[in-house]
């Protein structure tokens, strides 16, 4: 089957998806963990740092004027090499296992390379975060570790990159409502990246089942525009509304690639729409000539809770302060990488639904089922992580146990704690 006039067949589209969901080349012996950690730079007076210098007359190298200048200040005393991606955001190559980039609202993102253990991945993110916190503190800037900017207004945050991709993305979200622009400019998350190993279908199914419980366990954005928002994760609430055609969770399927293909074809293709035009489903564009390159670009604009990229990118977690940074990865690796916990989690967790995902962001652990099952899942994960032996370390496990006792054991989430003086200490 081919799309009329495209020359690219249905099978070629499916092959791209199957590749993203296929077994890892290193199998069960090479399971790794990676982190993507975002923080929101805010001045002590409450004003947001834009991505680039926005105020005329501000010194070009003033670190309190923009997120980019703040990072450049940190880079000047470290071997951080700035790279310019054509038609994209600036990035920094960091020595060791990490890189740094930005989100359109000036959010700073640390990305670690795949590591053999959660501890290694966590340390790879913590070292540059410590340096950034030190530099920020010298210039009257705080690096907020909340899922959403709790005080600012989205209208006060400029879109930090003027590229066709981001312009079309923002325009598409604006047609739906305010939620997409809030997500782009005001949100911050932790993404945990995990290998599929030799059991891609099982790990895909369990990761999707875990998603609502991850939202509830790590909810960390109860405030918005200076007041209680009435939900535990404002960030998760934005995702439920900004464009349901490209977000959500997946049911258990014998053929997850086929299910994901149907999802991707139905999602609206804002990149293929052209600037100023309303997006249609990718299927509509494919039937009128969209090619394989357009398909590959479209796949990068889909944001389900668990995204297949040749590995699993789990996107359900509000960003957390550095003290708790590695805990979500302990939970995910402890379940998905330990064979016993993987099977027990499959029995424990019900299939993922959009209703449970919505409820998780709104009620969190105030919901009895989410609280009970979430704590059971957390304990199962810590037991599994302990069995992984050399793939973990004692310090990160103890930090996970401290998190368990402070939050889910009390039916609370990180959004219940105030910002501490030292964000690196539990």
Buried (B, 14 or more C-beta within 10 A) or exposed (E): EBBEEBEBEEEBBBBBBBEBBBBBEEEEEEBBBBBBBBBBBBBEEEBBBBBBBBEEEEEEEBBBBBBBBBBBBBBEEBEBEEEEEEEBBBBBEBEEBBBBBBBBBBBBBBBBBBBBBBBBBBBBBBBBBEBBBEBBEEBEBBBBBBBBBBBBEBEEBBBBBEBEBBBBBBBBBEEBEBBBBBBBBBBBBBBBBBBBBBBBBBBBBBBBBBBBBBBBBBBBBBBBBEEEBEBBBBBBBBBBBBBEBBBBBBEBBEEBBEBBBEBBBEBBBBBBBEEEEEBBBBBBBBBEBBBBEBBEBBBEBBBBBBBBEBBBBBBBBBBBBBBBBBBBBBBBBBBBBBEEBBEBBBEBBEEBBEEBBBBBBBBBBBBEBBBEBBBBBBBBBBBBBBBBEEBBBEEBBEBBBBBBEBBBBEBBBBBBBEEEEEBEEE
